[in-house]
């Protein structure tokens, strides 16, 4: 059974942020994440990220900004597009503009944009949001394997050799990082398992 979003959680978040109640936006996000071409980038991924955020509340300064960024960060997901993150950020900004201080809107925008490269940031909240987005890399082997299968399904139109080449490039990019996870607590908890999973995936593709 497909996981769906919790309308009560959405309503509570928008209330805390002093945003106008928006069942329409909730339903839009629900619909987008249920698109047939999505297999990993679904409501299940967002829900998992929100659950990680709940357990890491003590690490946050602006918990609600991280949460709204999580809700929107994969709002637009088209495998052929190179502007998914920018389009998702624009959607979030369009919803938040005029209701939150411009600096907070900018923070949410930056969080979403950085999910494209998972580049460096000096902001602890942004670092935490990016780490949570990559939490799947550090899951047990069976969960990680389902994730890789779901990603492959999202790119099923890409020929096998081409997909493996692109996937290997991404895996090596993360494996070459001194720290996959920017938040020290999550680095200690997740980094080693993430490296094991990604190295194992490369071996399975005969690319290591």
N, CA, C and O of each residue as an XYZ file, in Angstrom:
832
protein
N       0.842     -1.192      0.000
C       0.000      0.000      0.000
C       0.879      1.243      0.000
O       1.801      1.353      0.808
N       0.604      2.163     -0.885
C       1.430      3.367     -1.001
C       1.248      4.261      0.221
O       0.142      4.413      0.741
N       2.348      4.845      0.663
C       2.305      5.789      1.777
C       1.787      7.122      1.269
O       2.166      7.580      0.191
N       0.918      7.739      2.054
C       0.404      9.064      1.711
C       0.806     10.051      2.792
O       1.195      9.662      3.893
N       0.708     11.318      2.470
C       1.085     12.354      3.419
C       0.045     12.501      4.528
O      -1.123     12.151      4.362
N       0.502     13.025      5.653
C      -0.359     13.256      6.810
C      -0.895     14.686      6.753
O      -0.128     15.629      6.949
N      -2.188     14.872      6.491
C      -2.725     16.231      6.396
C      -2.642     16.990      7.709
O      -2.524     18.216      7.713
N      -2.702     16.267      8.830
C      -2.613     16.939     10.127
C      -1.216     17.503     10.357
O      -1.052     18.580     10.930
N      -0.217     16.761      9.902
C       1.150     17.264     10.040
C       1.338     18.513      9.189
O       1.929     19.491      9.646
N       0.848     18.490      7.970
C       0.944     19.657      7.094
C       0.232     20.860      7.714
O       0.768     21.968      7.716
N      -0.967     20.641      8.235
C      -1.741     21.736      8.832
C      -1.013     22.317     10.040
O      -0.993     23.532     10.234
N      -0.420     21.448     10.846
C       0.314     21.909     12.023
C       1.529     22.740     11.626
O       1.813     23.766     12.244
N       2.245     22.297     10.596
C       3.425     23.031     10.138
C       3.040     24.399      9.601
O       3.658     25.401      9.961
N       2.044     24.454      8.756
C       1.649     25.744      8.179
C       1.143     26.691      9.263
O       1.330     27.904      9.167
N       0.507     26.144     10.287
C       0.039     26.978     11.396
C       1.218     27.543     12.179
O       1.226     28.725     12.522
N       2.213     26.704     12.462
C       3.384     27.168     13.218
C       4.153     28.239     12.453
O       4.715     29.155     13.053
N       4.176     28.122     11.133
C       4.894     29.091     10.307
C       4.040     30.309      9.965
O       4.485     31.207      9.250
N       2.824     30.333     10.474
C       1.910     31.455     10.200
C       1.577     31.558      8.721
O       1.393     32.654      8.193
N       1.501     30.425      8.063
C       1.123     30.388      6.654
C      -0.387     30.203      6.555
O      -1.001     29.623      7.451
N      -0.976     30.682      5.495
C      -2.414     30.457      5.327
C      -2.684     28.972      5.122
O      -1.925     28.300      4.425
N      -3.752     28.451      5.718
C      -4.077     27.037      5.493
C      -4.192     26.776      3.991
O      -4.825     27.544      3.266
N      -3.582     25.701      3.538
C      -3.604     25.446      2.096
C      -3.792     23.968      1.819
O      -2.826     23.235      1.608
N      -5.040     23.538      1.821
C      -5.342     22.169      1.431
C      -4.969     21.946     -0.028
O      -4.579     20.845     -0.418
N      -5.091     23.002     -0.832
C      -4.763     22.891     -2.251
C      -3.292     22.537     -2.450
O      -2.973     21.670     -3.263
N      -2.390     23.200     -1.715
C      -0.970     22.883     -1.850
C      -0.681     21.485     -1.323
O       0.103     20.748     -1.921
N      -1.301     21.117     -0.219
C      -1.124     19.762      0.306
C      -1.509     18.731     -0.754
O      -0.778     17.769     -0.989
N      -2.647     18.938     -1.383
C      -3.112     17.994     -2.400
C      -2.214     18.006     -3.630
O      -2.032     16.978     -4.283
N      -1.649     19.177     -3.946
C      -0.711     19.259     -5.071
C       0.542     18.442     -4.783
O       1.007     17.688     -5.638
N       1.089     18.592     -3.577
C       2.279     17.828     -3.203
C       1.978     16.329     -3.187
O       2.790     15.517     -3.630
N       0.812     15.979     -2.675
C       0.412     14.568     -2.653
C       0.345     14.009     -4.079
O       0.845     12.919     -4.357
N      -0.273     14.769     -4.962
C      -0.427     14.319     -6.351
C       0.921     14.200     -7.050
O       1.174     13.219     -7.751
N       1.784     15.188     -6.865
C       3.087     15.167     -7.526
C       3.912     13.964     -7.086
O       4.545     13.308     -7.913
N       3.905     13.674     -5.793
C       4.720     12.565     -5.292
C       4.131     11.200     -5.628
O       4.787     10.176     -5.438
N       2.900     11.181     -6.124
C       2.267      9.922     -6.532
C       2.336      9.701     -8.038
O       1.712      8.772     -8.553
N       3.082     10.536     -8.750
C       3.191     10.379    -10.201
C       3.735      8.996    -10.556
O       4.574      8.446     -9.844
N       3.252      8.452    -11.652
C       3.553      7.062    -11.995
C       5.030      6.824    -12.287
O       5.514      5.704    -12.120
N       5.749      7.843    -12.715
C       7.162      7.637    -13.034
C       8.046      7.632    -11.790
O       9.241      7.352    -11.879
N       7.471      7.935    -10.642
C       8.257      7.951     -9.401
C       8.200      6.579     -8.728
O       7.147      5.949     -8.636
N       9.365      6.144     -8.265
C       9.432      4.887     -7.528
C      10.211      5.056     -6.225
O       9.887      4.420     -5.221
N      11.224      5.900     -6.237
C      11.930      6.249     -4.997
C      11.512      7.629     -4.499
O      11.278      7.805     -3.303
N      11.415      8.597     -5.384
C      11.107      9.978     -4.993
C       9.603     10.151     -4.777
O       8.930     10.891     -5.495
N       9.112      9.457     -3.783
C       7.684      9.391     -3.496
C       7.391      9.946     -2.107
O       8.281     10.446     -1.418
N       6.125      9.848     -1.714
C       5.747     10.264     -0.358
C       6.484      9.447      0.694
O       6.700      9.923      1.809
N       6.869      8.227      0.353
C       7.603      7.397      1.310
C       8.949      8.024      1.654
O       9.352      8.032      2.817
N       9.642      8.546      0.655
C      10.928      9.211      0.904
C      10.731     10.443      1.778
O      11.484     10.653      2.728
N       9.732     11.255      1.470
C       9.486     12.460      2.264
C       9.130     12.087      3.694
O       9.628     12.699      4.639
N       8.275     11.092      3.857
C       7.873     10.659      5.192
C       9.063     10.146      5.985
O       9.182     10.427      7.178
N       9.946      9.395      5.335
C      11.151      8.908      6.014
C      12.032     10.069      6.455
O      12.582     10.053      7.556
N      12.165     11.075      5.598
C      12.956     12.258      5.959
C      12.342     12.981      7.155
O      13.061     13.411      8.057
N      11.035     13.113      7.165
C      10.360     13.781      8.280
C      10.539     12.996      9.576
O      10.684     13.589     10.645
N      10.532     11.689      9.489
C      10.749     10.865     10.679
C      12.160     11.055     11.217
O      12.360     11.129     12.430
N      13.142     11.133     10.319
C      14.511     11.407     10.766
C      14.594     12.785     11.413
O      15.269     12.958     12.428
N      13.917     13.752     10.834
C      13.916     15.097     11.412
C      13.326     15.072     12.817
O      13.839     15.739     13.715
N      12.261     14.315     13.015
C      11.630     14.230     14.333
C      12.605     13.712     15.381
O      12.610     14.182     16.519
N      13.428     12.748     14.999
C      14.351     12.155     15.970
C      15.607     12.997     16.160
O      16.403     12.726     17.059
N      15.793     14.025     15.317
C      16.985     14.876     15.412
C      16.624     16.310     15.800
O      17.383     17.241     15.529
N      15.479     16.481     16.426
C      15.017     17.827     16.762
C      16.057     18.592     17.583
O      16.192     19.806     17.431
N      16.784     17.899     18.441
C      17.761     18.576     19.299
C      18.916     19.173     18.498
O      19.649     20.018     19.012
N      19.087     18.744     17.242
C      20.175     19.259     16.410
C      19.760     20.483     15.605
O      20.589     21.084     14.922
N      18.489     20.856     15.676
C      17.980     21.921     14.812
C      17.923     23.264     15.519
O      17.746     23.341     16.735
N      18.076     24.317     14.733
C      17.840     25.678     15.213
C      16.497     26.192     14.700
O      15.741     26.834     15.429
N      16.219     25.896     13.436
C      14.969     26.342     12.806
C      14.276     25.118     12.200
O      14.227     24.917     10.987
N      13.753     24.330     13.114
C      13.152     23.041     12.757
C      12.109     23.180     11.656
O      12.084     22.383     10.718
N      11.253     24.183     11.765
C      10.141     24.300     10.818
C      10.609     24.671      9.415
O       9.977     24.284      8.431
N      11.706     25.413      9.310
C      12.238     25.723      7.981
C      12.799     24.467      7.328
O      12.639     24.260      6.125
N      13.456     23.629      8.126
C      13.942     22.356      7.585
C      12.760     21.512      7.122
O      12.802     20.892      6.059
N      11.712     21.498      7.931
C      10.565     20.651      7.581
C       9.894     21.108      6.290
O       9.569     20.282      5.438
N       9.686     22.405      6.137
C       9.016     22.865      4.912
C       9.900     22.606      3.691
O       9.396     22.330      2.602
N      11.232     22.695      3.878
C      12.147     22.381      2.777
C      12.044     20.906      2.400
O      12.083     20.564      1.218
N      11.914     20.038      3.391
C      11.759     18.611      3.109
C      10.480     18.352      2.314
O      10.488     17.587      1.350
N       9.399     18.982      2.714
C       8.129     18.792      2.002
C       8.251     19.140      0.517
O       7.652     18.481     -0.333
N       9.032     20.179      0.214
C       9.071     20.681     -1.163
C      10.265     20.196     -1.986
O      10.264     20.382     -3.202
N      11.278     19.583     -1.379
C      12.553     19.454     -2.092
C      12.492     18.542     -3.320
O      13.315     18.674     -4.227
N      11.536     17.628     -3.357
C      11.347     16.779     -4.545
C       9.995     17.020     -5.197
O       9.481     16.154     -5.904
N       9.419     18.189     -4.962
C       8.079     18.462     -5.504
C       8.054     18.282     -7.014
O       7.118     17.703     -7.565
N       9.081     18.778     -7.672
C       9.217     18.589     -9.118
C      10.292     17.531     -9.346
O      11.446     17.723     -8.966
N       9.920     16.434     -9.957
C      10.890     15.379    -10.242
C      10.574     14.755    -11.591
O       9.636     13.971    -11.736
N      11.379     15.124    -12.565
C      11.264     14.586    -13.919
C      12.637     14.043    -14.296
O      13.583     14.820    -14.422
N      12.772     12.737    -14.480
C      14.081     12.149    -14.741
C      14.848     12.780    -15.898
O      16.079     12.769    -15.893
N      14.156     13.326    -16.880
C      14.836     13.935    -18.024
C      15.267     15.381    -17.767
O      16.024     15.954    -18.551
N      14.794     15.961    -16.687
C      15.034     17.382    -16.428
C      16.331     17.611    -15.664
O      16.730     16.793    -14.836
N      16.982     18.729    -15.952
C      18.172     19.147    -15.216
C      17.849     20.283    -14.244
O      18.748     20.846    -13.618
N      16.570     20.615    -14.124
C      16.182     21.754    -13.282
C      15.189     21.354    -12.191
O      14.428     22.194    -11.711
N      15.190     20.088    -11.798
C      14.227     19.649    -10.787
C      14.357     20.434     -9.488
O      13.362     20.892     -8.926
N      15.582     20.582     -9.018
C      15.790     21.269     -7.746
C      15.408     22.741     -7.845
O      14.764     23.286     -6.949
N      15.812     23.379     -8.944
C      15.465     24.792     -9.135
C      13.954     24.967     -9.240
O      13.396     25.923     -8.701
N      13.294     24.046     -9.930
C      11.843     24.138    -10.082
C      11.134     23.872     -8.756
O      10.130     24.513     -8.444
N      11.660     22.925     -7.979
C      11.083     22.651     -6.661
C      11.275     23.843     -5.733
O      10.369     24.208     -4.984
N      12.458     24.446     -5.788
C      12.731     25.621     -4.957
C      11.816     26.776     -5.333
O      11.315     27.490     -4.465
N      11.602     26.956     -6.630
C      10.718     28.031     -7.089
C       9.291     27.807     -6.598
O       8.592     28.755     -6.242
N       8.871     26.560     -6.583
C       7.530     26.237     -6.093
C       7.416     26.565     -4.606
O       6.415     27.130     -4.167
N       8.433     26.213     -3.840
C       8.429     26.519     -2.408
C       8.417     28.022     -2.171
O       7.654     28.524     -1.346
N       9.268     28.734     -2.900
C       9.345     30.190     -2.727
C       8.021     30.855     -3.094
O       7.595     31.803     -2.435
N       7.382     30.362     -4.132
C       6.096     30.916     -4.524
C       5.048     30.747     -3.442
O       4.168     31.592     -3.276
N       5.150     29.639     -2.702
C       4.208     29.378     -1.614
C       4.528     30.212     -0.378
O       3.623     30.622      0.349
N       5.813     30.464     -0.139
C       6.241     31.122      1.099
C       6.354     32.632      0.986
O       6.192     33.338      1.981
N       6.631     33.139     -0.210
C       6.824     34.582     -0.399
C       5.626     35.373      0.118
O       4.470     35.049     -0.156
N       5.943     36.415      0.872
C       4.890     37.269      1.404
C       4.353     36.804      2.739
O       3.570     37.506      3.378
N       4.775     35.607      3.167
C       4.298     35.067      4.440
C       5.430     34.866      5.443
O       5.215     34.971      6.651
N       6.624     34.579      4.953
C       7.800     34.434      5.808
C       8.777     35.556      5.506
O       8.753     36.114      4.409
N       9.647     35.901      6.467
C      10.701     36.875      6.176
C      11.525     36.416      4.979
O      11.736     35.219      4.784
N      11.981     37.361      4.193
C      12.714     37.015      2.970
C      13.949     36.175      3.270
O      14.327     35.321      2.469
N      14.582     36.411      4.422
C      15.768     35.621      4.765
C      15.406     34.159      5.005
O      16.195     33.269      4.686
N      14.229     33.900      5.561
C      13.791     32.519      5.780
C      13.428     31.842      4.461
O      13.727     30.666      4.255
N      12.787     32.584      3.579
C      12.469     32.037      2.253
C      13.760     31.678      1.529
O      13.843     30.639      0.874
N      14.765     32.540      1.646
C      16.057     32.291      1.002
C      16.716     31.041      1.579
O      17.319     30.257      0.847
N      16.601     30.860      2.888
C      17.173     29.674      3.522
C      16.536     28.404      2.979
O      17.236     27.446      2.651
N      15.218     28.392      2.884
C      14.514     27.225      2.341
C      14.920     26.989      0.888
O      15.151     25.853      0.476
N      15.005     28.065      0.126
C      15.422     27.944     -1.276
C      16.808     27.318     -1.374
O      17.030     26.426     -2.193
N      17.736     27.779     -0.548
C      19.103     27.258     -0.576
C      19.144     25.789     -0.194
O      19.856     25.000     -0.814
N      18.378     25.420      0.829
C      18.322     24.009      1.228
C      17.925     23.128      0.054
O      18.547     22.097     -0.201
N      16.891     23.540     -0.653
C      16.389     22.727     -1.763
C      17.378     22.711     -2.924
O      17.632     21.656     -3.505
N      17.935     23.862     -3.263
C      18.884     23.929     -4.377
C      20.108     23.057     -4.125
O      20.629     22.436     -5.052
N      20.571     23.006     -2.879
C      21.777     22.243     -2.571
C      21.559     20.735     -2.606
O      22.527     19.975     -2.586
N      20.304     20.289     -2.658
C      20.096     18.842     -2.793
C      20.537     18.332     -4.161
O      20.621     17.121     -4.370
N      20.817     19.235     -5.089
C      21.305     18.807     -6.409
C      22.736     18.302     -6.328
O      23.073     17.286     -6.936
N      23.577     19.004     -5.580
C      24.998     18.657     -5.525
C      25.452     18.185     -4.155
O      26.511     17.572     -4.021
N      24.647     18.469     -3.135
C      25.037     18.209     -1.749
C      26.396     18.839     -1.463
O      27.276     18.230     -0.854
N      26.533     20.080     -1.922
C      27.761     20.832     -1.709
C      27.875     21.351     -0.291
O      27.044     21.058      0.568
N      28.912     22.120     -0.067
C      29.221     22.594      1.277
C      28.284     23.720      1.705
O      27.774     24.477      0.879
N      28.075     23.806      2.995
C      27.280     24.878      3.579
C      27.802     25.182      4.972
O      28.289     24.290      5.667
N      27.701     26.435      5.379
C      28.097     26.832      6.729
C      26.906     26.851      7.681
O      27.063     27.109      8.874
N      25.724     26.580      7.154
C      24.513     26.644      7.969
C      24.184     25.260      8.526
O      23.938     24.338      7.749
N      24.172     25.089      9.849
C      23.915     23.764     10.431
C      22.559     23.180     10.051
O      22.442     21.969      9.863
N      21.537     24.019      9.935
C      20.216     23.507      9.567
C      20.205     22.983      8.135
O      19.612     21.941      7.852
N      20.859     23.707      7.241
C      20.956     23.242      5.856
C      21.751     21.945      5.792
O      21.388     21.024      5.060
N      22.833     21.872      6.558
C      23.637     20.646      6.596
C      22.801     19.465      7.064
O      22.889     18.374      6.500
N      21.997     19.680      8.087
C      21.159     18.599      8.603
C      20.128     18.165      7.570
O      19.895     16.971      7.383
N      19.513     19.129      6.903
C      18.515     18.785      5.888
C      19.148     17.960      4.764
O      18.560     16.982      4.304
N      20.343     18.356      4.326
C      21.028     17.621      3.263
C      21.391     16.214      3.720
O      21.273     15.259      2.951
N      21.831     16.083      4.965
C      22.175     14.762      5.491
C      20.951     13.859      5.549
O      21.016     12.685      5.186
N      19.848     14.412      6.004
C      18.616     13.629      6.085
C      18.189     13.158      4.697
O      17.708     12.036      4.543
N      18.361     14.001      3.698
C      18.010     13.619      2.326
C      18.817     12.408      1.865
O      18.343     11.624      1.043
N      20.032     12.252      2.388
C      20.901     11.130      2.004
C      20.836      9.969      2.988
O      21.666      9.061      2.928
N      19.870      9.987      3.885
C      19.792      8.945      4.911
C      19.653      7.552      4.299
O      20.096      6.571      4.897
N      19.051      7.453      3.129
C      18.850      6.159      2.476
C      20.167      5.442      2.215
O      20.207      4.212      2.184
N      21.242      6.197      2.027
C      22.536      5.583      1.723
C      23.053      4.745      2.883
O      23.851      3.830      2.681
N      22.606      5.051      4.097
C      23.127      4.388      5.292
C      22.156      3.362      5.870
O      22.305      2.948      7.020
N      21.182      2.957      5.095
C      20.198      1.992      5.578
C      20.745      0.567      5.500
O      21.762      0.334      4.846
N      20.082     -0.389      6.160
C      20.503     -1.789      6.037
C      20.525     -2.234      4.577
O      19.852     -1.647      3.729
N      21.293     -3.261      4.298
C      21.544     -3.679      2.915
C      20.265     -3.940      2.129
O      20.176     -3.557      0.963
N      19.274     -4.584      2.741
C      18.061     -4.909      1.990
C      17.275     -3.657      1.621
O      16.693     -3.583      0.539
N      17.258     -2.669      2.520
C      16.566     -1.408      2.233
C      17.315     -0.643      1.146
O      16.705     -0.089      0.231
N      18.635     -0.619      1.256
C      19.449      0.059      0.245
C      19.251     -0.587     -1.126
O      19.155      0.113     -2.134
N      19.191     -1.893     -1.165
C      19.019     -2.581     -2.450
C      17.670     -2.251     -3.085
O      17.583     -2.102     -4.304
N      16.625     -2.134     -2.279
C      15.325     -1.730     -2.824
C      15.396     -0.311     -3.378
O      14.799     -0.003     -4.409
N      16.131      0.541     -2.681
C      16.323      1.917     -3.158
C      16.993      1.921     -4.525
O      16.547      2.632     -5.426
N      18.051      1.143     -4.694
C      18.743      1.131     -5.990
C      17.827      0.596     -7.087
O      17.871      1.072     -8.222
N      17.009     -0.382     -6.755
C      16.060     -0.918     -7.737
C      15.020      0.134     -8.122
O      14.639      0.249     -9.287
N      14.567      0.900     -7.127
C      13.573      1.944     -7.403
C      14.160      3.057     -8.265
O      13.489      3.576     -9.157
N      15.406      3.420     -7.999
C      16.058      4.441     -8.826
C      16.203      3.936    -10.254
O      15.974      4.678    -11.209
N      16.584      2.675    -10.396
C      16.714      2.120    -11.753
C      15.373      2.163    -12.483
O      15.329      2.445    -13.680
N      14.301      1.890    -11.784
C      12.969      1.930    -12.410
C      12.634      3.348    -12.877
O      11.975      3.525    -13.902
N      13.084      4.349    -12.131
C      12.832      5.729    -12.543
C      13.596      6.082    -13.815
O      13.218      6.994    -14.550
N      14.669      5.351    -14.057
C      15.488      5.593    -15.257
C      15.472      4.380    -16.185
O      16.464      4.100    -16.859
N      14.360      3.669    -16.223
C      14.311      2.433    -17.006
C      14.479      2.680    -18.498
O      14.819      1.762    -19.244
N      14.247      3.900    -18.933
C      14.398      4.237    -20.349
C      15.863      4.436    -20.740
O      16.181      4.542    -21.924
N      16.759      4.487    -19.745
C      18.188      4.665    -20.021
C      18.821      3.288    -20.241
O      18.632      2.399    -19.411
N      19.560      3.086    -21.326
C      20.226      1.798    -21.555
C      21.116      1.420    -20.375
O      21.719      2.282    -19.736
N      21.192      0.115    -20.096
C      21.934     -0.364    -18.943
C      23.347      0.175    -18.809
O      23.694      0.700    -17.751
N      24.182      0.065    -19.848
C      25.558      0.559    -19.727
C      25.625      2.051    -19.408
O      26.467      2.486    -18.623
N      24.745      2.823    -20.015
C      24.739      4.261    -19.770
C      24.292      4.570    -18.338
O      24.845      5.455    -17.685
N      23.285      3.833    -17.860
C      22.820      4.037    -16.490
C      23.922      3.691    -15.504
O      24.177      4.447    -14.566
N      24.575      2.559    -15.707
C      25.619      2.138    -14.777
C      26.768      3.132    -14.753
O      27.338      3.399    -13.695
N      27.112      3.681    -15.908
C      28.181      4.675    -15.968
C      27.819      5.914    -15.152
O      28.635      6.410    -14.376
N      26.598      6.410    -15.328
C      26.164      7.584    -14.587
C      26.034      7.311    -13.105
O      26.406      8.141    -12.275
N      25.503      6.145    -12.774
C      25.338      5.772    -11.366
C      26.699      5.630    -10.692
O      26.887      6.085     -9.564
N      27.642      5.003    -11.377
C      28.978      4.829    -10.815
C      29.652      6.172    -10.578
O      30.355      6.345     -9.582
N      29.448      7.113    -11.472
C      30.021      8.450    -11.297
C      29.489      9.097    -10.027
O      30.244      9.715     -9.277
N      28.194      8.956     -9.786
C      27.593      9.524     -8.588
C      28.132      8.841     -7.332
O      28.470      9.510     -6.357
N      28.211      7.517     -7.355
C      28.700      6.781     -6.193
C      30.141      7.153     -5.873
O      30.494      7.350     -4.711
N      30.965      7.248     -6.901
C      32.374      7.602     -6.671
C      32.512      9.026     -6.158
O      33.416      9.330     -5.379
N      31.611      9.897     -6.599
C      31.608     11.281     -6.106
C      31.411     11.295     -4.593
O      32.129     11.992     -3.876
N      30.442     10.528     -4.111
C      30.190     10.496     -2.671
C      31.300      9.765     -1.924
O      31.709     10.190     -0.843
N      31.786      8.670     -2.497
C      32.836      7.907     -1.820
C      34.136      8.697     -1.703
O      34.934      8.457     -0.796
N      34.347      9.635     -2.618
C      35.567     10.450     -2.578
C      35.494     11.563     -1.534
O      36.510     12.180     -1.213
N      34.318     11.815     -1.015
C      34.167     12.876     -0.016
C      34.844     12.479      1.293
O      34.783     11.321      1.707
N      35.484     13.443      1.937
C      36.031     13.189      3.273
C      34.908     12.851      4.247
O      35.049     11.982      5.107
N      33.783     13.562      4.091
C      32.615     13.317      4.931
C      31.382     13.328      4.041
O      31.059     14.341      3.422
N      30.706     12.207      3.985
C      29.450     12.163      3.239
C      28.395     12.982      3.975
O      27.615     13.710      3.362
N      28.386     12.853      5.289
C      27.417     13.566      6.123
C      28.095     14.731      6.828
O      29.157     14.577      7.430
N      27.475     15.880      6.744
C      28.074     17.117      7.232
C      27.880     17.317      8.727
O      28.705     17.953      9.383
N      26.794     16.777      9.266
C      26.496     16.899     10.690
C      27.293     15.845     11.443
O      27.205     14.659     11.126
N      28.064     16.260     12.428
C      28.987     15.341     13.093
C      28.273     14.120     13.670
O      28.761     12.998     13.535
N      27.137     14.327     14.303
C      26.395     13.206     14.884
C      26.015     12.186     13.815
O      26.171     10.982     14.017
N      25.522     12.665     12.688
C      25.112     11.754     11.622
C      26.310     11.157     10.902
O      26.248     10.026     10.422
N      27.395     11.908     10.824
C      28.614     11.338     10.233
C      29.046     10.114     11.025
O      29.372      9.077     10.448
N      29.048     10.239     12.350
C      29.465      9.112     13.187
C      28.511      7.928     13.048
O      28.941      6.775     13.069
N      27.232      8.209     12.908
C      26.239      7.140     12.871
C      26.095      6.500     11.490
O      25.860      5.296     11.382
N      26.236      7.298     10.446
C      25.822      6.840      9.117
C      26.947      6.657      8.108
O      26.803      5.875      7.169
N      28.055      7.355      8.278
C      29.053      7.410      7.210
C      29.586      6.027      6.824
O      29.656      5.694      5.641
N      29.958      5.233      7.815
C      30.574      3.934      7.517
C      29.613      3.030      6.753
O      30.006      2.406      5.767
N      28.357      2.951      7.196
C      27.385      2.091      6.516
C      27.110      2.573      5.100
O      26.954      1.763      4.186
N      27.051      3.890      4.913
C      26.825      4.428      3.567
C      27.955      4.017      2.630
O      27.706      3.648      1.482
N      29.188      4.077      3.110
C      30.333      3.696      2.277
C      30.300      2.206      1.937
O      30.612      1.815      0.812
N      29.928      1.390      2.896
C      29.811     -0.049      2.638
C      28.768     -0.308      1.552
O      29.012     -1.075      0.621
N      27.616      0.329      1.674
C      26.539      0.124      0.700
C      26.946      0.553     -0.702
O      26.723     -0.174     -1.670
N      27.542      1.733     -0.806
C      27.891      2.243     -2.133
C      29.015      1.436     -2.768
O      28.995      1.182     -3.972
N      29.998      1.030     -1.961
C      31.072      0.192     -2.498
C      30.513     -1.150     -2.963
O      30.928     -1.676     -3.996
N      29.582     -1.696     -2.207
C      28.958     -2.967     -2.581
C      28.175     -2.828     -3.880
O      28.167     -3.743     -4.703
N      27.516     -1.688     -4.067
C      26.781     -1.471     -5.313
C      27.733     -1.411     -6.501
O      27.437     -1.953     -7.566
N      28.868     -0.754     -6.321
C      29.857     -0.706     -7.401
C      30.360     -2.106     -7.746
O      30.524     -2.440     -8.919
N      30.600     -2.914     -6.729
C      31.041     -4.293     -6.961
C      29.977     -5.060     -7.745
O      30.293     -5.800     -8.676
N      28.723     -4.877     -7.361
C      27.627     -5.581     -8.035
C      27.519     -5.191     -9.501
O      27.065     -5.980    -10.329
N      27.939     -3.967     -9.820
C      27.913     -3.513    -11.215
C      29.220     -3.826    -11.931
O      29.409     -3.436    -13.084
N      30.135     -4.538    -11.240
C      31.449     -4.869    -11.799
C      32.216     -3.614    -12.197
O      32.893     -3.579    -13.224
N      32.092     -2.569    -11.350
C      32.733     -1.300    -11.663
C      33.701     -0.874    -10.574
O      33.989      0.314    -10.427
N      34.200     -1.823     -9.818
C      35.206     -1.502     -8.814
C      36.227     -2.628     -8.770
O      37.176     -2.570     -7.988
